[in-house]
Amino acid sequence: MGWAELARQNFFVHEEGCTYSDHLVRTLRTVPGPPPRLTRFGSIEAARSCVAAGLGLTLLPRATVVRQLAEGALAEVHGPEISPVPVQLTRARRRWISPAAQAVATELAGLIPEGG
């Protein structure tokens, strides 16, 4: 599916300020023709749910859709190449880190490819 066809679809994207969603929106808006239909959400779950209901498309990190892809609730749409987005996990330098927060950070770090 090319950009012209994608720009005619309904898109459910993450809130403004999200690097990958903002990049997608900027790209879709450069396609000639009517502006794309975009709905922004403050949660990945909201966008993922709309897509699972068959209401349109979204662009999400693979780690957030692995289960839904495996279960067949979502399907991957192959389209134009999108440049990788750097991912960073940050915390306040001088703050105490709870064991639960450390466990989450360790798990997330395992999902992010080296240099990603």
Backbone hydrogen bonds, N-H to C=O, Kabsch-Sander energy under -0.5 kcal/mol:
donor,donor_aa,acceptor,acceptor_aa,energy
6,L,2,G,-2.6
7,A,3,W,-2.6
8,R,5,E,-1.0
9,Q,6,L,-2.0
11,F,37,R,-2.9
12,F,57,L,-2.7
13,V,11,F,-0.6
13,V,39,T,-2.7
15,E,41,F,-1.5
18,C,15,E,-1.6
19,T,17,G,-0.6
22,D,18,C,-3.0
23,H,19,T,-2.1
24,L,20,Y,-2.0
25,V,21,S,-2.8
26,R,22,D,-2.6
27,T,23,H,-2.2
28,L,24,L,-2.9
29,R,25,V,-2.1
30,T,26,R,-0.6
30,T,27,T,-1.2
31,V,28,L,-1.1
37,R,9,Q,-0.8
38,L,36,P,-0.8
39,T,11,F,-2.2
41,F,13,V,-2.4
47,A,43,S,-1.4
48,R,44,I,-2.9
49,S,45,E,-2.5
50,C,46,A,-2.0
51,V,47,A,-2.0
52,A,48,R,-2.4
53,A,49,S,-1.5
54,G,51,V,-1.9
55,L,50,C,-2.3
57,L,10,N,-2.9
64,T,61,P,-2.0
65,V,62,R,-1.9
66,V,62,R,-0.7
69,L,65,V,-2.6
70,A,66,V,-2.3
71,E,67,R,-2.3
72,G,68,Q,-0.8
72,G,69,L,-0.6
73,A,68,Q,-1.6
74,L,68,Q,-1.6
78,H,76,E,-0.6
87,V,116,G,-2.5
90,T,88,Q,-0.5
95,R,92,A,-1.0
98,S,96,W,-0.6
102,Q,98,S,-2.5
103,A,99,P,-2.2
104,V,100,A,-2.2
105,A,101,A,-2.6
106,T,102,Q,-2.5
107,E,103,A,-2.3
108,L,104,V,-2.9
109,A,105,A,-2.5
110,G,106,T,-1.4
111,L,107,E,-0.8
111,L,108,L,-1.1
112,I,108,L,-1.1
116,G,113,P,-2.6
